[in-house]
Amino acid sequence: MMNYIFAAMITVAFLWGIVSGHGEDVSNAMLKSGLDTVELMMTVTGGMVLWSGIMAIAEKSGMTDILTTMIRPMLRLIMPGVKKGSDAEKYICMNISANILGLGNAATPPGLKAMRAMAVQNTDKNGNPSNEMVTFAVLNTASVQLLPATVMTLRSAAGSSDPGQILICVWIASLCALTAGLLMKKALTCIQ
């Protein structure tokens, strides 16, 4: 559905540009935005590769075990069904750590591994996700970010003089999103 909406918006904008006599401006904007997109993707890819590598090193060096130990008490409170010392727990903690650092792209691989590990532990024969899987999805999508590295990289690439200016707003917004998500999950679980 969204594809149709975006296609319609692009088509209308393109046709309006031609009809209103700005065809050359439309062509120039299309070419410039294509070049800007490639430049931006190279900037973001560099950051993503760096932080994905750091996460891989952290896993191999045992740093993730230390992070797991630090995050485990909180995890026990909100996800009691995840087995202590399991792969699911380790990957959940890696995902949460990456999200706290604002490394959404680096958080994806351990997030997928965590969900696979929890799917193996899931006892529902109908294929419904467990409470822990739903809670993890909420934690992953509405994560608290102490240092939103990806957003700061994008702001820097866009020419911001102070990419970190948004920190307090990001902290407030991510805490509100996480709280609302967990409360909604709890409310919907109680209804069932």
Buried (B, 14 or more C-beta within 10 A) or exposed (E): EEEEEEEEEEEEEBEEBEEEEEEEEBEEEEEEEEEEEEEBEEBBEEBBEBBBEBBEEBBEEEBBBEBBEEBBEEBEEBBEBBEEEBBBBBBBBBBBBBBBBBBBBBBBBBBEBBBEBBBEBBEEEEEEBBBBBBBBBBBBEBBBBEBBBBBBBBBBBEEEEEBBEBBEEBBEBBEEBBEEBBEEBBEEEEEE
